[in-house]
């Protein structure tokens, strides 16, 4: 099914997607419509153009492929499914995601992966091919974030305050040296064989989708960031 989104209000576009009997949907001339794929499952959506905020919010098994850039809050609170972005993503990508995978070919904005957490057996994963902005993995509670730094050789591929408030999950950085002044809630070590085995499949999927050299990437140096149990994150809120 092909949908020309050029003259469609975002509610009209999303209604067409929800009501479509076809599993495979192609959206052409996307012009910033919000909430595309909101809560969808069991569909394959390919988007040409630039989708608006909250692409794939509450996604529940759908595959979304963006042949260009995405705006803010992609994958907001998604439960399952996969989002491929053949370009850059905006800020707050993967906010509170509880499962599923997001693959970004190029760069991601600030606060990517904020409040990510693992829900039961589902493990959320974000793979960024380029660089990530400040506050990557802020308050991370579960899941995996991988930053490959493919367009930033010999430099640290993340902005400031990486892992602030981190109290679960892992952040992997492909780089020759660590970021300076990591938050006290984070400890970093060079990735070992077990770490690399954990992320190997995600990197291979990234390379298949975007045509990258998996051997070159997997043979590079990675650092693994995990919560610091000796200086743990202090919960800001208390239960009555």
Secondary structure, DSSP 8 states (H G I E B T S, - for coil): -EEE-TT--HHHHHHHHHH---SEEEEEEEES-SSTTTT--S-EEEEEEEB-TTTTTT-EEEEEEESS-B-TTTTTT--EEEEEESS-B-TTTTTT--S-EEEESS-B-TTTTTT---BTTB--EEEESS-B-TTTTTT-EEEEEEE--TT-TTS-SB-SSTTTT--EEEEEEESSS--SS--TTEEEEE--HHHHHHHHHHHHHHHHHHT--HHHHHTS-EEEEEE-GGG----S----
